[in-house]
Amino acid sequence: MACHCCPVGGLLPESARQGYLAALLFVKNPTIIAFTFVWMVGVLRQLLLSGARDRAGA
């Protein structure tokens, strides 16, 4: 059965696919988690700053 999640996975022999997918998830998950955290902090910062500007201008 071919791996449909990525083109390289389909080229690997069946015995190497699980290791490849484990390594791929090991690399991708921390990156996505860190990006999401930074994005959420940025959104919160913008909300807090825009609220402070609204109060200062009123």
Secondary structure as GFF3:
##gff-version 3
##sequence-region A 1 58
A	DSSP	three_ten_helix	9	11	.	.	.	ID=ss1
A	DSSP	alpha_helix	14	57	.	.	.	ID=ss2
###
